[in-house]
Amino acid sequence: MELFNMLAEFNGFFSLGLAGAGAGIGLGLIGFGAVQAVGRNPTASGKILTVGIIGMALAEAVAIYGLIVALK
């Protein structure tokens, strides 16, 4: 029974780590793409900012789902 509890705890931590890493990579790629897009077309910075913020919120949701799974 103790082994089962250890494996369950490891699984939660592992899923949280993967979700956090995925969210971090996603946020970095979205930010990188937004900066490149504004550099290429500065007049569209308002639209790019809006889409970038929505994309970052969706990428951050992955980390929140991972936290919920880890704490379950």
C-alpha positions as CSV (number, residue, x, y, z in Angstrom):
1,M,0.0,0.0,0.0
2,E,2.9,2.4,0.7
3,L,4.3,1.8,-2.8
4,F,1.0,2.7,-4.3
5,N,0.9,6.0,-2.4
6,M,4.4,6.8,-3.5
7,L,3.6,6.1,-7.1
8,A,0.4,8.2,-6.9
9,E,2.4,11.1,-5.4
10,F,5.1,10.8,-8.1
11,N,2.5,10.7,-10.8
12,G,0.9,14.0,-9.5
13,F,4.3,15.7,-9.3
14,F,5.3,14.5,-12.7
15,S,2.1,15.6,-14.4
16,L,2.4,19.0,-12.7
17,G,6.0,19.3,-13.9
18,L,5.1,18.5,-17.5
19,A,2.2,20.9,-17.5
20,G,4.3,23.6,-16.1
21,A,7.1,23.0,-18.6
22,G,4.6,22.9,-21.5
23,A,2.9,26.1,-20.3
24,G,6.3,27.8,-20.0
25,I,7.4,26.8,-23.5
26,G,4.0,27.8,-24.9
27,L,4.2,31.3,-23.3
28,G,7.7,31.8,-24.6
29,L,6.7,30.8,-28.1
30,I,3.6,33.1,-28.1
31,G,5.6,36.0,-26.8
32,F,8.4,35.4,-29.3
33,G,5.9,35.3,-32.2
34,A,4.1,38.4,-31.0
35,V,7.4,40.4,-30.7
36,Q,8.4,39.3,-34.2
37,A,4.9,40.2,-35.6
38,V,5.1,43.7,-34.1
39,G,8.6,44.1,-35.4
40,R,7.4,43.3,-38.9
41,N,4.2,45.3,-38.8
42,P,4.2,47.9,-36.0
43,T,0.8,49.4,-37.0
44,A,-1.0,46.1,-36.1
45,S,0.4,46.0,-32.6
46,G,-3.1,46.4,-31.0
47,K,-4.5,43.3,-32.8
48,I,-1.4,41.3,-32.2
49,L,-1.4,42.2,-28.5
50,T,-5.0,41.1,-28.1
51,V,-4.4,37.7,-29.8
52,G,-1.2,37.3,-27.9
53,I,-2.9,37.8,-24.5
54,I,-5.7,35.3,-25.4
55,G,-3.1,32.8,-26.5
56,M,-1.1,33.2,-23.3
57,A,-4.2,32.8,-21.2
58,L,-5.0,29.5,-23.0
59,A,-1.4,28.3,-22.6
60,E,-1.5,29.1,-18.9
61,A,-4.8,27.1,-18.5
62,V,-2.7,24.0,-19.2
63,A,-0.7,24.6,-16.1
64,I,-3.8,25.1,-14.0
65,Y,-5.3,21.9,-15.3
66,G,-2.0,20.1,-14.4
67,L,-2.2,21.6,-10.9
68,I,-5.8,20.3,-10.5
69,V,-4.7,16.9,-11.6
70,A,-1.7,16.9,-9.3
71,L,-3.8,17.9,-6.2
72,K,-6.5,15.4,-6.9
